[in-house]
Amino acid sequence: MSTILAINSSAARDGSVSRMMVDHAVGLLMNADPDAVILRRDLGLHPIPHLSNSNLAGVRGAPSTASEYATRALSSELIAELRAADLIVIGAPMYNFSIPTALRGWFDYVLRAGETFRYSEAGPQGLLRGKRTIVMESRGGLYSEGLAKGMDFQEPYLRALLGFAGITDVTFVRAEQLGFGPEVREHAIRRARHELTALVEMEYRRAA
């Protein structure tokens, strides 16, 4: 039995491709492992409060106020979900060439010194090793290749943030060119779903 953490970060509800892909992934994973425990975190519908002067010490310091203690408690709750997960599924639409602020806020809470990473003489070390991650990226344009590739601050950023916590087994499934018309959009979604299906089948063959 495995534990799967499914994270949505799209601000949209209806028509969100990243949400559709997360649901598809979770469905495939549950079919492959009916006893799997699914933890869900919807950052788009229930955003995490951004760090500010009133709560920063809850993550990056010693809390002393009610706001800081509440932030520490939420940080610990999110880290506990992350620790419990064998597989992390993240829906990450591209907003302004990067990730939604809701997802960035989640990273602000879970990247906590002494909990998910530590500083050493050799530099920072991630503490959450051995976890697997599938990231579903939805993009209006084409950023994996071609002229716009240099504007992709989404995928390298996510890889760096996850890697900082020691999560380096990361696979990206992209639905691109969604803004290029209905036919191109449908083709992109079908291709991403097919890729995701093959990925889950391979995942469970590897685990068998």
C-alpha positions as CSV (number, residue, x, y, z in Angstrom):
1,M,0.0,0.0,0.0
2,S,1.3,3.4,-1.0
3,T,0.5,6.9,0.0
4,I,0.0,9.5,-2.7
5,L,-0.1,13.2,-2.2
6,A,-2.1,15.0,-4.9
7,I,-1.6,18.7,-5.1
8,N,-3.6,21.1,-7.3
9,S,-2.5,24.7,-7.7
10,S,-4.6,26.1,-10.5
11,A,-6.7,29.2,-9.6
12,A,-9.2,28.0,-12.2
13,R,-11.8,25.3,-11.5
14,D,-13.8,24.4,-14.6
15,G,-11.7,23.7,-17.7
16,S,-8.4,23.5,-15.8
17,V,-6.1,21.1,-17.7
18,S,-3.7,20.7,-14.8
19,R,-6.7,19.7,-12.6
20,M,-7.9,17.3,-15.2
21,M,-4.5,15.7,-15.4
22,V,-4.1,15.3,-11.6
23,D,-7.6,13.6,-11.5
24,H,-6.5,11.3,-14.4
25,A,-3.3,10.5,-12.6
26,V,-5.0,9.7,-9.3
27,G,-7.5,7.5,-11.1
28,L,-4.8,5.5,-12.8
29,L,-2.9,5.2,-9.6
30,M,-5.9,4.0,-7.6
31,N,-6.8,1.5,-10.3
32,A,-3.2,0.1,-10.1
33,D,-3.2,0.2,-6.3
34,P,-6.8,0.1,-4.9
35,D,-5.5,0.2,-1.3
36,A,-3.5,3.4,-1.9
37,V,-4.0,6.3,0.6
38,I,-4.7,9.5,-1.2
39,L,-3.9,12.8,0.5
40,R,-5.3,15.9,-1.3
41,R,-4.2,19.5,-1.1
42,D,-5.9,22.1,-3.2
43,L,-3.8,25.2,-3.1
44,G,-5.9,26.9,-5.8
45,L,-9.2,26.7,-4.0
46,H,-7.7,26.9,-0.5
47,P,-4.6,29.1,-0.8
48,I,-1.9,29.1,1.9
49,P,-1.3,32.5,3.5
50,H,1.8,34.1,2.0
51,L,4.7,34.8,4.3
52,S,4.8,38.3,5.5
53,N,6.3,40.3,8.4
54,S,3.5,39.1,10.7
55,N,4.1,35.3,10.2
56,L,7.6,34.8,8.7
57,A,9.1,33.6,12.0
58,G,6.6,30.7,11.9
59,V,8.8,29.1,9.2
60,R,12.1,31.0,9.4
61,G,12.7,31.7,13.0
62,A,11.3,31.1,16.5
63,P,7.5,31.8,16.7
64,S,6.3,34.0,19.5
65,T,2.9,35.4,18.3
66,A,-0.4,33.8,17.6
67,S,0.1,34.3,13.9
68,E,3.6,32.8,13.9
69,Y,2.4,29.8,15.9
70,A,-0.4,29.3,13.4
71,T,2.0,29.5,10.6
72,R,4.3,27.0,12.3
73,A,1.4,24.6,12.8
74,L,0.4,24.8,9.1
75,S,4.0,24.3,8.0
76,S,4.3,21.2,10.2
77,E,1.0,19.9,8.8
78,L,2.1,20.3,5.2
79,I,5.5,18.8,5.9
80,A,3.9,15.8,7.6
81,E,1.8,15.2,4.4
82,L,4.9,15.4,2.3
83,R,6.9,13.0,4.5
84,A,4.0,10.5,4.5
85,A,3.9,10.4,0.7
86,D,5.6,7.8,-1.4
87,L,4.5,9.5,-4.6
88,I,3.7,13.2,-5.1
89,V,1.5,14.3,-7.9
90,I,1.6,18.0,-8.6
91,G,-0.6,20.0,-11.0
92,A,1.3,23.1,-12.1
93,P,-0.1,25.4,-14.7
94,M,2.3,28.0,-16.1
95,Y,1.5,31.5,-15.0
96,N,3.6,34.3,-16.4
97,F,6.3,31.7,-17.4
98,S,6.6,30.3,-13.9
99,I,4.3,28.7,-11.3
100,P,1.2,30.0,-9.5
101,T,1.9,31.9,-6.4
102,A,-0.3,29.4,-4.5
103,L,2.3,26.7,-5.3
104,R,5.2,28.9,-4.5
105,G,3.5,29.6,-1.1
106,W,3.3,25.8,-0.4
107,F,7.1,25.6,-1.1
108,D,7.7,28.5,1.3
109,Y,6.0,26.5,4.0
110,V,7.5,23.1,3.4
111,L,11.1,24.1,2.7
112,R,12.0,24.5,6.4
113,A,15.5,24.2,7.7
114,G,16.0,21.2,9.9
115,E,12.8,19.6,8.7
116,T,13.1,19.1,4.9
117,F,16.6,20.3,4.4
118,R,19.7,21.2,6.5
119,Y,22.8,23.3,6.1
120,S,26.1,21.5,6.3
121,E,29.8,22.3,5.7
122,A,29.2,20.8,2.2
123,G,26.2,23.1,1.6
124,P,22.4,22.5,1.9
125,Q,21.3,18.9,2.0
126,G,17.7,17.6,1.2
127,L,16.2,15.4,3.8
128,L,13.3,13.9,1.8
129,R,15.1,11.4,-0.3
130,G,13.6,8.4,-2.0
131,K,10.3,10.0,-3.0
132,R,8.9,10.0,-6.5
133,T,7.2,12.9,-8.1
134,I,5.0,13.4,-11.2
135,V,4.4,17.0,-12.2
136,M,1.6,17.8,-14.7
137,E,2.5,21.1,-16.5
138,S,-0.1,22.9,-18.5
139,R,1.1,25.7,-20.9
140,G,-0.6,27.9,-23.4
141,G,2.5,28.0,-25.6
142,L,5.4,25.8,-26.6
143,Y,8.2,26.1,-24.1
144,S,9.9,22.7,-24.0
145,E,11.7,23.5,-27.3
146,G,12.1,26.3,-29.8
147,L,12.4,30.0,-29.4
148,A,10.4,30.3,-26.2
149,K,12.4,27.6,-24.3
150,G,14.5,30.3,-22.6
151,M,11.3,31.8,-21.1
152,D,10.5,28.5,-19.2
153,F,11.1,29.4,-15.6
154,Q,8.4,26.9,-14.5
155,E,10.1,23.5,-15.0
156,P,13.7,24.4,-13.9
157,Y,12.3,26.2,-10.9
158,L,10.1,23.2,-9.8
159,R,13.0,20.8,-10.3
160,A,15.3,23.1,-8.2
161,L,12.7,23.5,-5.4
162,L,12.0,19.8,-5.2
163,G,15.7,18.9,-5.4
164,F,16.5,21.3,-2.5
165,A,14.4,19.0,-0.3
166,G,16.1,15.9,-1.7
167,I,13.3,15.0,-4.1
168,T,15.2,14.3,-7.3
169,D,13.1,11.5,-8.9
170,V,10.9,13.9,-10.8
171,T,9.0,13.3,-14.1
172,F,7.3,16.1,-16.0
173,V,4.3,15.5,-18.2
174,R,3.5,18.5,-20.3
175,A,0.3,19.6,-22.0
176,E,1.6,22.4,-24.2
177,Q,0.2,24.7,-26.9
178,L,-3.2,24.8,-25.2
179,G,-3.8,28.3,-26.5
180,F,-3.2,27.3,-30.2
181,G,-6.8,26.5,-31.0
182,P,-9.3,23.7,-30.1
183,E,-7.7,21.0,-32.3
184,V,-4.2,21.6,-31.0
185,R,-5.5,21.8,-27.5
186,E,-7.3,18.4,-27.7
187,H,-4.3,16.8,-29.3
188,A,-2.0,18.1,-26.5
189,I,-4.4,16.8,-23.8
190,R,-4.7,13.3,-25.4
191,R,-0.9,13.1,-25.8
192,A,-0.4,14.1,-22.1
193,R,-3.0,11.6,-20.9
194,H,-1.3,8.8,-23.0
195,E,2.1,9.7,-21.6
196,L,0.7,9.7,-18.1
197,T,-0.9,6.3,-18.6
198,A,2.3,4.8,-19.8
199,L,4.2,6.4,-16.9
200,V,1.9,4.9,-14.3
201,E,2.1,1.5,-15.9
202,M,5.9,1.7,-15.8
203,E,5.8,2.9,-12.2
204,Y,3.9,-0.1,-11.0
205,R,5.9,-2.5,-13.1
206,R,9.1,-1.1,-11.4
207,A,7.5,-1.4,-8.0
208,A,6.3,-5.0,-8.6
